[in-house]
Amino acid sequence: MNPSPQSPLRCAGPLNRRGFMSVGLTGFATLSLPGLMRLRAENAAKPQKERTAVIMVWLIGGLSHIDTYDPKPDSGAEYRGPFKVIPTNVPGMNITELLPLHAKIADKFSLVRSFTHRSGGHPAGHLRMLSGDPDERDKTAPKYPDWMCVANYLRSKNPRTSPVPNYCAINSIEGGYAGPAYLGSAYSPFAINGDPSRPDFSVPNVGQTSATEARRLSDRTVLRQNLDTLERAFDKEGELGALDQFESQAVTLLTNPKTRDAFDLAKEDDRTRDRYGRNRWGQQLLLARRLVESGVEIIHSNLDGPICGTAGNNWDDHAVNAHVFNGLRYRCWAYDQALTALIEDIHARGLAKRVMVVATGEFGRTPKISFDRSTGAHPASGAAGTLQPGRDHWPGAFSNLWSGGGITGGGIIGASDKRAEYPAERPCTPGDFLATLYHHLGIDWENTTLNDLTGRPTRIVDGGAPIGELFA
């Protein structure tokens, strides 16, 4: 069965719920951070020689590959967009005029142009890419844990000295599209869901310096310890035995000045902040760089919101949501600036082997242009009722970008057919995507299994292998 675009009228689009970071003084009694650290006290595996890291830049809704990384100027008026094709500093690698800063540093990243799967809905597409779930049906919650929670779970077995969390989400992927599933909420990300470009942005209760607040945290820890004495008699597996240590580490996160500095963008000079872009996306990726330098090993940063200029505030460019080409013009300048600044910094600051950067969405957009009436006057849309072009869901073929992690820059892996509809060379699957990430993190993707809620061992990658051409 070939993938087919979803009806734009039935697409609710990626959910766009906002919230504050779950850590706070008022919620300390149910704080999940101790759980994030729980496995560190168990029989620890030998630490890796080098603590590798991944920053995943997520383009929720699906990037139009034919308008950005995989242009097809000869595909015909029904398919090609209005954007000019431009050369990059790598001979033979052409992209579109929407990404001029990409063109200047193409030797520092590689493109995979032949990703494909069959899950055409937003939830199913997310779960396919992020957890390997082969089910083509949409779900309201993940059946399998996403790769980030899996990596957090497995990495938590290794002792760490950094006070910052192991896994952070800067504007997290929400709405049931990702999560720990049967691993439990302890392995969910440390979520940062404010706008880092705002002058009043701060991460609540991180790096508290007030003696009064520190005492309040200590009092809550003591209260928790007293309450837990009622449960210890029933703790047959000894999980509560290390609770004091976990809570102590959680308090360290909240009180250690080093954690406050890691989240403080004011520590960056104005030129650097300007280079990333004084907008939400630019400052999100600058914060990602700061956190990875401070010891965070797994980061995802979701790029959505008003910068998209569409009805859903995302990359879901159905004609009813936006004029697809106006929408891409409206947002791609910010994406181009922020992502290239991150890639340049990863290389300039000696992180290009340790830190892998990948930018992708759950699928691409239909190469064939569709038309529908606009539902409203959003910045990238015509007035209500205006007939405008769009592109719908398309998992048949799509592109993503890879940099750092020891990747050889300037590469083009795979190819789509003449209309960018399906892979013509070297098809790559979500299993390949996951195996590549796990391989960089030093996780045995071939043999590692996790027990689900029934106790059945489940492979973390079911089919697939690292994309070796990225490292050629």
ZAMARGU-4260 file (C-alpha; in steps of 0.2 Angstrom, whole numbers, plus 5000, padded with zeros to 4 digits):
<rodrens>
0) 5000/5000/5000 | 5007/5017/4995 | 5006/5031/5006 | 4993/5044/5001 | 4990/5062/5007
5) 4978/5065/5021 | 4962/5075/5017 | 4966/5093/5023 | 4949/5095/5030 | 4951/5081/5042
10) 4968/5086/5048 | 4967/5094/5065 | 4986/5097/5064 | 4999/5095/5077 | 4993/5100/5094
15) 5000/5116/5101 | 4997/5115/5120 | 5008/5126/5131 | 5013/5124/5149 | 5027/5129/5161
20) 5041/5117/5166 | 5034/5104/5178 | 5048/5108/5191 | 5042/5120/5204 | 5042/5123/5223
25) 5024/5120/5224 | 5025/5103/5216 | 5041/5096/5224 | 5031/5083/5233 | 5028/5075/5216
30) 5044/5080/5208 | 5049/5068/5194 | 5067/5073/5194 | 5072/5061/5207 | 5065/5047/5196
35) 5076/5054/5182 | 5091/5050/5192 | 5084/5034/5200 | 5094/5021/5189 | 5111/5030/5192
40) 5112/5022/5209 | 5108/5005/5202 | 5122/4993/5196 | 5131/5005/5185 | 5138/5000/5168
45) 5155/5007/5164 | 5154/5025/5159 | 5158/5028/5141 | 5175/5036/5136 | 5166/5050/5129
50) 5149/5056/5133 | 5141/5059/5117 | 5125/5070/5114 | 5111/5073/5102 | 5101/5089/5098
55) 5086/5085/5088 | 5078/5100/5079 | 5060/5095/5076 | 5049/5103/5062 | 5032/5098/5069
60) 5019/5096/5055 | 5032/5091/5041 | 5044/5101/5031 | 5041/5103/5012 | 5056/5094/5006
65) 5053/5099/4987 | 5054/5117/4992 | 5069/5116/5003 | 5082/5102/5003 | 5076/5092/4988
70) 5071/5104/4974 | 5065/5097/4957 | 5065/5112/4945 | 5060/5100/4930 | 5046/5092/4939
75) 5032/5102/4930 | 5021/5116/4936 | 5010/5105/4946 | 5024/5100/4957 | 5038/5113/4958
80) 5036/5128/4969 | 5041/5146/4964 | 5058/5145/4973 | 5074/5147/4964 | 5087/5133/4965
85) 5104/5139/4972 | 5121/5131/4973 | 5130/5128/4989 | 5148/5128/4994 | 5148/5109/4990
90) 5148/5105/4971 | 5133/5096/4966 | 5122/5100/4981 | 5108/5112/4977 | 5095/5118/4988
95) 5082/5132/4986 | 5083/5151/4989 | 5074/5149/5005 | 5090/5143/5014 | 5104/5155/5008
100) 5114/5153/5025 | 5113/5134/5023 | 5121/5136/5006 | 5136/5144/5014 | 5140/5130/5026
105) 5134/5114/5016 | 5151/5107/5019 | 5147/5105/5038 | 5131/5095/5036 | 5124/5081/5025
110) 5107/5078/5018 | 5097/5062/5017 | 5084/5064/5003 | 5076/5046/5003 | 5068/5044/5020
115) 5051/5035/5018 | 5037/5027/5029 | 5019/5023/5028 | 5011/5033/5042 | 5002/5048/5035
120) 4994/5055/5051 | 5003/5067/5063 | 5002/5055/5078 | 5007/5040/5068 | 5021/5049/5059
125) 5028/5055/5075 | 5027/5038/5083 | 5035/5030/5068 | 5050/5041/5068 | 5052/5044/5086
130) 5049/5026/5093 | 5048/5015/5078 | 5030/5010/5080 | 5025/5002/5063 | 5006/5004/5066
135) 5000/5016/5052 | 4985/5021/5063 | 4985/5037/5074 | 4985/5035/5092 | 4981/5046/5107
140) 4997/5040/5117 | 5013/5031/5112 | 5013/5012/5113 | 5032/5012/5113 | 5044/5024/5122
145) 5052/5037/5110 | 5071/5036/5107 | 5075/5051/5119 | 5066/5043/5134 | 5075/5026/5130
150) 5092/5034/5129 | 5088/5044/5145 | 5083/5027/5153 | 5099/5018/5147 | 5111/5032/5150
155) 5104/5035/5168 | 5113/5019/5173 | 5129/5027/5170 | 5135/5039/5184 | 5136/5058/5180
160) 5144/5072/5189 | 5134/5086/5180 | 5120/5094/5190 | 5110/5097/5175 | 5097/5085/5169
165) 5102/5071/5156 | 5087/5075/5145 | 5079/5092/5141 | 5065/5097/5130 | 5065/5115/5124
170) 5047/5118/5118 | 5043/5100/5120 | 5034/5088/5108 | 5017/5086/5116 | 5000/5079/5113
175) 5004/5061/5114 | 5016/5061/5099 | 5031/5056/5110 | 5034/5050/5128 | 5041/5036/5139
180) 5026/5024/5137 | 5030/5009/5148 | 5046/5016/5155 | 5036/5028/5166 | 5036/5047/5168
185) 5052/5047/5177 | 5061/5046/5160 | 5052/5061/5152 | 5061/5077/5148 | 5065/5091/5159
190) 5053/5103/5150 | 5057/5121/5146 | 5041/5128/5137 | 5043/5147/5138 | 5050/5159/5125
195) 5068/5161/5127 | 5068/5177/5116 | 5057/5187/5129 | 5067/5198/5141 | 5058/5191/5156
200) 5062/5173/5151 | 5068/5162/5165 | 5067/5143/5170 | 5057/5143/5186 | 5066/5138/5202
205) 5082/5132/5194 | 5098/5138/5203 | 5089/5146/5217 | 5101/5157/5228 | 5089/5162/5241
210) 5092/5154/5258 | 5074/5155/5262 | 5069/5145/5246 | 5083/5133/5249 | 5076/5129/5267
215) 5059/5127/5259 | 5066/5114/5247 | 5075/5105/5262 | 5059/5105/5272 | 5049/5097/5258
220) 5063/5084/5256 | 5062/5080/5275 | 5043/5079/5273 | 5045/5067/5258 | 5057/5056/5268
225) 5045/5055/5283 | 5030/5050/5272 | 5041/5037/5263 | 5044/5028/5279 | 5026/5022/5278
230) 5030/5013/5261 | 5047/5006/5264 | 5040/4990/5272 | 5031/4986/5256 | 5047/4990/5245
235) 5052/4973/5240 | 5063/4978/5226 | 5072/4991/5236 | 5068/5005/5224 | 5065/5018/5239
240) 5082/5013/5247 | 5091/5027/5236 | 5077/5040/5238 | 5087/5051/5249 | 5101/5052/5236
245) 5089/5055/5222 | 5080/5069/5231 | 5097/5076/5236 | 5102/5077/5217 | 5085/5085/5213
250) 5088/5099/5226 | 5106/5101/5219 | 5098/5104/5202 | 5087/5117/5210 | 5100/5126/5220
255) 5116/5124/5211 | 5122/5141/5203 | 5129/5131/5189 | 5112/5125/5183 | 5106/5143/5184
260) 5120/5148/5173 | 5117/5134/5160 | 5099/5141/5157 | 5104/5159/5157 | 5105/5166/5140
265) 5110/5183/5147 | 5128/5175/5148 | 5129/5175/5129 | 5136/5191/5121 | 5124/5201/5110
270) 5133/5197/5094 | 5130/5178/5097 | 5112/5181/5102 | 5109/5191/5086 | 5118/5178/5075
275) 5105/5165/5081 | 5091/5177/5079 | 5082/5187/5092 | 5066/5176/5090 | 5060/5161/5099
280) 5068/5148/5087 | 5085/5156/5087 | 5086/5158/5106 | 5079/5140/5108 | 5094/5133/5098
285) 5106/5144/5107 | 5099/5137/5123 | 5101/5120/5116 | 5120/5123/5113 | 5122/5130/5130
290) 5114/5115/5138 | 5124/5103/5128 | 5140/5111/5134 | 5134/5111/5152 | 5132/5092/5151
295) 5114/5088/5145 | 5116/5074/5133 | 5099/5072/5125 | 5090/5088/5119 | 5075/5090/5107
300) 5069/5108/5102 | 5052/5109/5093 | 5051/5123/5081 | 5033/5129/5080 | 5022/5144/5086
305) 5018/5161/5078 | 5034/5161/5068 | 5026/5149/5056 | 5012/5161/5051 | 4999/5147/5049
310) 4983/5142/5056 | 4991/5128/5067 | 5007/5138/5071 | 5017/5123/5063 | 5024/5117/5047
315) 5007/5108/5042 | 5005/5118/5026 | 4988/5112/5020 | 4980/5125/5009 | 4966/5127/5022
320) 4979/5132/5034 | 4991/5143/5024 | 4997/5148/5007 | 5011/5135/5007 | 5024/5146/4998
325) 5020/5162/5008 | 5021/5151/5024 | 5038/5145/5019 | 5044/5162/5016 | 5037/5168/5032
330) 5046/5156/5043 | 5061/5149/5033 | 5072/5164/5036 | 5072/5161/5055 | 5075/5142/5053
335) 5089/5146/5041 | 5097/5158/5053 | 5095/5148/5069 | 5100/5131/5063 | 5115/5136/5053
340) 5121/5146/5069 | 5120/5130/5079 | 5129/5120/5066 | 5143/5133/5065 | 5145/5134/5084
345) 5145/5115/5086 | 5160/5115/5074 | 5169/5130/5080 | 5168/5126/5098 | 5175/5108/5097
350) 5159/5099/5098 | 5158/5091/5081 | 5162/5074/5086 | 5153/5073/5102 | 5137/5082/5098
355) 5126/5076/5084 | 5113/5088/5076 | 5098/5081/5066 | 5084/5092/5059 | 5068/5083/5053
360) 5049/5082/5055 | 5038/5067/5055 | 5036/5067/5036 | 5037/5078/5020 | 5023/5087/5010
365) 5014/5081/4994 | 5025/5085/4979 | 5009/5089/4969 | 5002/5105/4974 | 4984/5106/4980
370) 4972/5120/4981 | 4958/5125/4994 | 4950/5140/5001 | 4958/5148/5016 | 4950/5147/5032
375) 4956/5164/5039 | 4967/5179/5038 | 4983/5172/5046 | 5000/5180/5042 | 5004/5168/5028
380) 4986/5165/5022 | 4974/5175/5011 | 4957/5181/5018 | 4944/5168/5022 | 4938/5160/5006
385) 4953/5164/4996 | 4959/5150/4984 | 4977/5146/4988 | 4990/5133/4986 | 4995/5120/4999
390) 5004/5104/5001 | 4997/5089/5011 | 5005/5075/5022 | 5017/5064/5012 | 5027/5050/5021
395) 5032/5043/5004 | 5048/5052/5003 | 5056/5066/5013 | 5073/5074/5018 | 5082/5078/5034
400) 5098/5086/5039 | 5113/5079/5049 | 5128/5087/5056 | 5141/5084/5070 | 5143/5067/5078
405) 5158/5063/5067 | 5147/5065/5051 | 5156/5069/5035 | 5149/5085/5029 | 5144/5089/5011
410) 5136/5072/5008 | 5120/5068/4999 | 5113/5051/5004 | 5099/5043/4994 | 5088/5052/4981
415) 5070/5054/4977 | 5062/5051/4960 | 5060/5065/4947 | 5044/5072/4957 | 5051/5069/4974
420) 5037/5057/4978 | 5046/5041/4982 | 5064/5035/4985 | 5074/5032/4969 | 5090/5027/4978
425) 5095/5021/4995 | 5078/5021/5004 | 5080/5025/5023 | 5068/5020/5036 | 5063/5026/5053
430) 5073/5011/5060 | 5088/5018/5051 | 5085/5035/5059 | 5084/5027/5077 | 5099/5015/5074
435) 5110/5030/5069 | 5105/5040/5084 | 5108/5025/5096 | 5124/5021/5088 | 5131/5039/5091
440) 5125/5038/5109 | 5135/5021/5111 | 5119/5011/5114 | 5118/4993/5107 | 5103/4996/5095
445) 5105/4978/5089 | 5103/4969/5105 | 5095/4980/5118 | 5078/4976/5123 | 5066/4983/5136
450) 5052/4975/5145 | 5035/4981/5141 | 5020/4982/5154 | 5017/4963/5152 | 5036/4959/5154
455) 5039/4955/5136 | 5056/4960/5130 | 5054/4973/5116 | 5068/4978/5104 | 5072/4996/5104
460) 5075/4995/5085 | 5065/4983/5075 | 5073/4983/5058 | 5085/4996/5052 | 5104/5000/5054
465) 5114/5016/5056 | 5116/5026/5040 | 5134/5022/5036 | 5136/5034/5022 | 5134/5049/5034
470) 5151/5044/5041 | 5160/5039/5025
</rodrens>
